[in-house]
Amino acid sequence: MASVFIDKICKSFVSGRPVLQELSLEVNHGELFFLLGPSGCGKSTLLRILAGLEKQDSGSIKFDGVEISSLPPEKRQAAMMFQNYALWPHLSVFENIAFGLRIMGISGKKLKMEVQSALDAVQLSDCADRRVPLLSGGQQQRVALARALAVRPAVLLLDEPLSNLDARLRDTMRGEIVRICRERSQTAIYVTHDRQEALSMADRMAVLKDGRISQQGTPRELYERPANCFCGAFLGDINFIDGRIANGRLETSFGSFILSGECDGASAGAIRPERIKFAAPDHPEAFAAELVDGTFFGDCSQWVCRAGDTLLTVKESAPGERKIGEKVFLAFDDGFLLAMR
């Protein structure tokens, strides 16, 4: 499996309207790397450039240090799994998986062994002779993954592969894709706009905005320490708190609080709802608030509280009974009120 080095990739389909703007990125050997961002941010275009299905305007791509930008798709040792799976309905599962191997000139016992290995990896060994239209959506997704794995690519490219599945199947296949990539030490680049998919599966990830990388790092780093307001909001619910920032503190209408992170250029404070706790009145960092709304989800409740002139969303695990209009006290978890740009 290969490392991937992407250097200053630029791409425009219409003059003056760049889709990718000098985007640089490095993916390590055996890493499951996610490209996350809203529709139109350039993530699928970058994946197609890596596969050789689109040509960049400038910049270079290297697999294990070898420049592959000028190579045709079949010479890149990259396999792409498409959002719509792109299976042949008139062929059996075996023949769908064997298709890429036959193009590579593999036949006979070697072909059967590679197809069987791919079937075993996706746990579809008993479906080799079945036709694609007779398979469930989850099984079709596994066949598409097996076809990509069968050619033993240096880099596996996945373009929103779970978007056509229902919620329960998505959860199952998340675990399966992670398992297969770990077992094979498979370098994989995975495109999605689903933040839960990225946070739960990725070794590392990059958030794209307008053809540029807004932030990259581990899921925990990006979720707990977003670099800017866009990343903070895109990766989950977050409270942005206006106030005056001075001497490392945020001065608000309901109190003064220590900020975490670099304050130069910051314009607000930010904190995730689960990092605000209901507190006792004598808690040293407690501030008063009023409960104005709430939603019960079973394992947690999400409350809206008014503190001074600010509305705060609070997520409470194993929630107790609370009444709208109730006076409460809240406290921020130490180190999680972030200076935000």
SULFEN-V176392 format. One line per field, one symbol per residue. ss: DSSP state (H for helix, E for strand, L for the rest). phi: phi as a letter, one per 40 degrees, with the letter a starting at -180 (. if undefined). A space follows every 10 residues. Layout:
BEGIN
ss=???
phi=???
END
This chain:
BEGIN
ss=LLLEEEEEEE EEEELLEEEE EEEEEEELLL LEEEEELLLL LLHHHHHHHH HLLLLLLEEE EEELLEELLL LLHHHLLEEE ELLLLLLLLL LEHHHHHHHH HHHLLLLHHH HHHHHHHHHH HLLLHHHLLL EHHHLLHHHH HHHHHHHHHH LLLLEEEEEL LLLLLLHHHH HHHHHHHHHH HHHHLLLEEE EELLHHHHHH HLLEEEEEEL LEEEEEELHH HHHHLLLLHH HHHHLLLLEE ELLEEELLEE EELLEEEELE LLLLLLLEEE ELHHHEEELL LLLLLLEEEE EEEEEELLLE EEEEEEELLE EEEEEEELLL LLLLLLEEEE EELLLLLEEE L
phi=.bcbbbbfcb abcbdgbccb bfcbabbcdg ccbbbbicdg chcccccccc cgcbbccahb bbbfgbcbdc ccdcbcfbbb bcccgfcccc bcddccccdc ccccgcagcc cccccccccc cbfbdcbdcc cdcccccccc cccccccccd cfccbcbbbf cbccccdccd cccdccccdc ccccfccabb cabcccdccc bccbabcbaf gbccaaicdc ccccbccacc cdcccidacc bcibbafgbb cbcbibbccb gcccgcbaca acdccbbcbc dcccbcbcab cbaabcbgca bbbbbbbfbb cbcbbbcfcc cbbcgccbbb accdgbcccb b
END
